[in-house]
Amino acid sequence: YRRHIYAKAEPLAIISHQIAWQSVLAMARQCRDAGLPIPDVPLDMLTQDFPGWDLKLFEPLLRAELGMPNGPALQFADWKDFAGQAPEEYSRQVSALQDVRRNLRLPAPAH
């Protein structure tokens, strides 16, 4: 049932939350290492019952997972800036952004 029926009846429920979240953490680390704001990715694939939730709402969890102390708010970049092609500096320095797009099933950038 799980493999054949459930996957067709509830395709959004088969996403691996662990893999998706790990890709988000990798993206956030790469952004911080590059001195870039973190893309405020929509997390609808992980928060199906709460549409419209984005990464910014999970800042305390993100800080804890990254081992960051409480301090000034993290800098986030509006996801609308990434809906088409990612800005060039992200394409070069934040390879995990592609994994986040794939794992959260976000639209691929237009070329």
Rosetta constraint file for C-alpha pairs under 8 A:
AtomPair CA 1 CA 5 HARMONIC 5.05 0.50
AtomPair CA 1 CA 6 HARMONIC 6.04 0.50
AtomPair CA 2 CA 6 HARMONIC 4.82 0.50
AtomPair CA 2 CA 7 HARMONIC 6.50 0.50
AtomPair CA 3 CA 7 HARMONIC 5.94 0.50
AtomPair CA 4 CA 8 HARMONIC 6.82 0.50
AtomPair CA 5 CA 9 HARMONIC 6.05 0.50
AtomPair CA 6 CA 10 HARMONIC 5.58 0.50
AtomPair CA 6 CA 11 HARMONIC 7.25 0.50
AtomPair CA 7 CA 11 HARMONIC 4.85 0.50
AtomPair CA 7 CA 13 HARMONIC 7.63 0.50
AtomPair CA 7 CA 14 HARMONIC 6.49 0.50
AtomPair CA 10 CA 14 HARMONIC 7.40 0.50
AtomPair CA 11 CA 15 HARMONIC 7.88 0.50
AtomPair CA 12 CA 45 HARMONIC 6.52 0.50
AtomPair CA 12 CA 48 HARMONIC 7.98 0.50
AtomPair CA 15 CA 20 HARMONIC 7.71 0.50
AtomPair CA 15 CA 45 HARMONIC 7.51 0.50
AtomPair CA 15 CA 46 HARMONIC 7.88 0.50
AtomPair CA 15 CA 103 HARMONIC 7.52 0.50
AtomPair CA 15 CA 104 HARMONIC 7.91 0.50
AtomPair CA 16 CA 20 HARMONIC 6.16 0.50
AtomPair CA 17 CA 21 HARMONIC 5.93 0.50
AtomPair CA 17 CA 46 HARMONIC 6.39 0.50
AtomPair CA 18 CA 22 HARMONIC 6.04 0.50
AtomPair CA 19 CA 23 HARMONIC 6.28 0.50
AtomPair CA 19 CA 103 HARMONIC 7.30 0.50
AtomPair CA 20 CA 24 HARMONIC 6.40 0.50
AtomPair CA 20 CA 100 HARMONIC 6.62 0.50
AtomPair CA 20 CA 103 HARMONIC 5.15 0.50
AtomPair CA 20 CA 104 HARMONIC 6.30 0.50
AtomPair CA 21 CA 25 HARMONIC 6.22 0.50
AtomPair CA 22 CA 26 HARMONIC 6.18 0.50
AtomPair CA 23 CA 27 HARMONIC 6.14 0.50
AtomPair CA 23 CA 96 HARMONIC 6.29 0.50
AtomPair CA 23 CA 97 HARMONIC 7.86 0.50
AtomPair CA 23 CA 99 HARMONIC 6.06 0.50
AtomPair CA 23 CA 100 HARMONIC 5.44 0.50
AtomPair CA 23 CA 103 HARMONIC 7.56 0.50
AtomPair CA 24 CA 28 HARMONIC 6.19 0.50
AtomPair CA 24 CA 96 HARMONIC 7.63 0.50
AtomPair CA 24 CA 97 HARMONIC 7.86 0.50
AtomPair CA 24 CA 100 HARMONIC 5.88 0.50
AtomPair CA 25 CA 29 HARMONIC 6.15 0.50
AtomPair CA 25 CA 62 HARMONIC 7.28 0.50
AtomPair CA 25 CA 65 HARMONIC 7.56 0.50
AtomPair CA 25 CA 66 HARMONIC 7.17 0.50
AtomPair CA 26 CA 30 HARMONIC 6.18 0.50
AtomPair CA 26 CA 96 HARMONIC 6.00 0.50
AtomPair CA 27 CA 31 HARMONIC 6.13 0.50
AtomPair CA 27 CA 38 HARMONIC 7.63 0.50
AtomPair CA 27 CA 94 HARMONIC 6.25 0.50
AtomPair CA 27 CA 95 HARMONIC 7.43 0.50
AtomPair CA 27 CA 96 HARMONIC 4.78 0.50
AtomPair CA 27 CA 97 HARMONIC 5.66 0.50
AtomPair CA 27 CA 100 HARMONIC 7.40 0.50
AtomPair CA 28 CA 32 HARMONIC 6.15 0.50
AtomPair CA 28 CA 38 HARMONIC 5.72 0.50
AtomPair CA 29 CA 33 HARMONIC 6.07 0.50
AtomPair CA 29 CA 66 HARMONIC 7.43 0.50
AtomPair CA 30 CA 34 HARMONIC 6.12 0.50
AtomPair CA 30 CA 93 HARMONIC 7.05 0.50
AtomPair CA 30 CA 94 HARMONIC 5.46 0.50
AtomPair CA 30 CA 95 HARMONIC 7.91 0.50
AtomPair CA 30 CA 96 HARMONIC 7.49 0.50
AtomPair CA 31 CA 35 HARMONIC 6.01 0.50
AtomPair CA 31 CA 36 HARMONIC 4.87 0.50
AtomPair CA 31 CA 37 HARMONIC 6.26 0.50
AtomPair CA 31 CA 38 HARMONIC 5.75 0.50
AtomPair CA 31 CA 90 HARMONIC 7.88 0.50
AtomPair CA 31 CA 93 HARMONIC 7.58 0.50
AtomPair CA 31 CA 94 HARMONIC 6.22 0.50
AtomPair CA 32 CA 36 HARMONIC 5.94 0.50
AtomPair CA 32 CA 37 HARMONIC 7.19 0.50
AtomPair CA 32 CA 38 HARMONIC 7.41 0.50
AtomPair CA 34 CA 93 HARMONIC 6.63 0.50
AtomPair CA 34 CA 94 HARMONIC 7.96 0.50
AtomPair CA 36 CA 90 HARMONIC 7.98 0.50
AtomPair CA 37 CA 74 HARMONIC 7.73 0.50
AtomPair CA 37 CA 75 HARMONIC 4.85 0.50
AtomPair CA 37 CA 76 HARMONIC 4.77 0.50
AtomPair CA 37 CA 77 HARMONIC 5.37 0.50
AtomPair CA 38 CA 74 HARMONIC 7.84 0.50
AtomPair CA 38 CA 75 HARMONIC 6.23 0.50
AtomPair CA 38 CA 76 HARMONIC 4.53 0.50
AtomPair CA 38 CA 77 HARMONIC 5.66 0.50
AtomPair CA 39 CA 76 HARMONIC 5.58 0.50
AtomPair CA 39 CA 77 HARMONIC 4.65 0.50
AtomPair CA 39 CA 78 HARMONIC 6.22 0.50
AtomPair CA 39 CA 79 HARMONIC 5.78 0.50
AtomPair CA 39 CA 82 HARMONIC 7.71 0.50
AtomPair CA 40 CA 54 HARMONIC 6.12 0.50
AtomPair CA 40 CA 55 HARMONIC 5.20 0.50
AtomPair CA 40 CA 56 HARMONIC 5.96 0.50
AtomPair CA 40 CA 76 HARMONIC 5.63 0.50
AtomPair CA 40 CA 77 HARMONIC 5.70 0.50
AtomPair CA 40 CA 78 HARMONIC 5.57 0.50
AtomPair CA 40 CA 79 HARMONIC 5.24 0.50
AtomPair CA 41 CA 54 HARMONIC 5.67 0.50
AtomPair CA 41 CA 55 HARMONIC 5.60 0.50
AtomPair CA 41 CA 79 HARMONIC 5.66 0.50
AtomPair CA 42 CA 52 HARMONIC 6.77 0.50
AtomPair CA 42 CA 53 HARMONIC 6.21 0.50
AtomPair CA 42 CA 54 HARMONIC 4.30 0.50
AtomPair CA 42 CA 55 HARMONIC 6.46 0.50
AtomPair CA 42 CA 79 HARMONIC 7.44 0.50
AtomPair CA 43 CA 47 HARMONIC 6.05 0.50
AtomPair CA 43 CA 52 HARMONIC 7.45 0.50
AtomPair CA 43 CA 53 HARMONIC 5.80 0.50
AtomPair CA 43 CA 54 HARMONIC 5.07 0.50
AtomPair CA 43 CA 55 HARMONIC 6.51 0.50
AtomPair CA 43 CA 104 HARMONIC 7.10 0.50
AtomPair CA 44 CA 48 HARMONIC 5.34 0.50
AtomPair CA 44 CA 50 HARMONIC 7.21 0.50
AtomPair CA 44 CA 51 HARMONIC 5.42 0.50
AtomPair CA 44 CA 52 HARMONIC 6.27 0.50
AtomPair CA 44 CA 53 HARMONIC 6.33 0.50
AtomPair CA 44 CA 54 HARMONIC 7.48 0.50
AtomPair CA 44 CA 104 HARMONIC 7.93 0.50
AtomPair CA 45 CA 104 HARMONIC 5.69 0.50
AtomPair CA 45 CA 105 HARMONIC 7.38 0.50
AtomPair CA 46 CA 104 HARMONIC 7.64 0.50
AtomPair CA 47 CA 51 HARMONIC 6.54 0.50
AtomPair CA 47 CA 53 HARMONIC 6.98 0.50
AtomPair CA 53 CA 57 HARMONIC 6.76 0.50
AtomPair CA 54 CA 58 HARMONIC 7.43 0.50
AtomPair CA 55 CA 59 HARMONIC 6.70 0.50
AtomPair CA 56 CA 76 HARMONIC 7.14 0.50
AtomPair CA 58 CA 62 HARMONIC 6.06 0.50
AtomPair CA 59 CA 63 HARMONIC 6.01 0.50
AtomPair CA 59 CA 74 HARMONIC 7.44 0.50
AtomPair CA 60 CA 64 HARMONIC 6.25 0.50
AtomPair CA 61 CA 65 HARMONIC 6.09 0.50
AtomPair CA 62 CA 66 HARMONIC 6.10 0.50
AtomPair CA 63 CA 67 HARMONIC 6.06 0.50
AtomPair CA 63 CA 68 HARMONIC 4.96 0.50
AtomPair CA 63 CA 69 HARMONIC 6.98 0.50
AtomPair CA 63 CA 70 HARMONIC 7.47 0.50
AtomPair CA 64 CA 68 HARMONIC 6.01 0.50
AtomPair CA 64 CA 69 HARMONIC 7.55 0.50
AtomPair CA 77 CA 81 HARMONIC 7.41 0.50
AtomPair CA 78 CA 82 HARMONIC 7.67 0.50
AtomPair CA 79 CA 83 HARMONIC 6.38 0.50
AtomPair CA 80 CA 84 HARMONIC 7.92 0.50
AtomPair CA 81 CA 86 HARMONIC 7.16 0.50
AtomPair CA 81 CA 87 HARMONIC 7.60 0.50
AtomPair CA 82 CA 86 HARMONIC 4.72 0.50
AtomPair CA 82 CA 87 HARMONIC 6.99 0.50
AtomPair CA 82 CA 109 HARMONIC 7.55 0.50
AtomPair CA 83 CA 107 HARMONIC 7.26 0.50
AtomPair CA 83 CA 109 HARMONIC 6.52 0.50
AtomPair CA 84 CA 108 HARMONIC 7.62 0.50
AtomPair CA 84 CA 109 HARMONIC 4.66 0.50
AtomPair CA 84 CA 110 HARMONIC 5.24 0.50
AtomPair CA 85 CA 109 HARMONIC 4.51 0.50
AtomPair CA 85 CA 110 HARMONIC 5.55 0.50
AtomPair CA 85 CA 111 HARMONIC 6.73 0.50
AtomPair CA 86 CA 90 HARMONIC 6.30 0.50
AtomPair CA 86 CA 91 HARMONIC 6.18 0.50
AtomPair CA 86 CA 109 HARMONIC 6.78 0.50
AtomPair CA 87 CA 91 HARMONIC 6.50 0.50
AtomPair CA 88 CA 92 HARMONIC 6.34 0.50
AtomPair CA 89 CA 93 HARMONIC 6.00 0.50
AtomPair CA 89 CA 94 HARMONIC 7.85 0.50
AtomPair CA 90 CA 94 HARMONIC 4.96 0.50
AtomPair CA 90 CA 95 HARMONIC 7.53 0.50
AtomPair CA 90 CA 97 HARMONIC 7.76 0.50
AtomPair CA 91 CA 95 HARMONIC 6.51 0.50
AtomPair CA 91 CA 97 HARMONIC 7.92 0.50
AtomPair CA 95 CA 99 HARMONIC 7.56 0.50
AtomPair CA 96 CA 100 HARMONIC 6.28 0.50
AtomPair CA 97 CA 101 HARMONIC 6.25 0.50
AtomPair CA 98 CA 102 HARMONIC 6.27 0.50
AtomPair CA 99 CA 103 HARMONIC 5.88 0.50
AtomPair CA 100 CA 104 HARMONIC 5.81 0.50
AtomPair CA 100 CA 105 HARMONIC 7.92 0.50
AtomPair CA 100 CA 106 HARMONIC 7.85 0.50
AtomPair CA 101 CA 105 HARMONIC 5.62 0.50
AtomPair CA 101 CA 106 HARMONIC 4.71 0.50
AtomPair CA 101 CA 107 HARMONIC 6.81 0.50
AtomPair CA 101 CA 108 HARMONIC 6.72 0.50
AtomPair CA 102 CA 106 HARMONIC 6.40 0.50
AtomPair CA 102 CA 108 HARMONIC 7.87 0.50
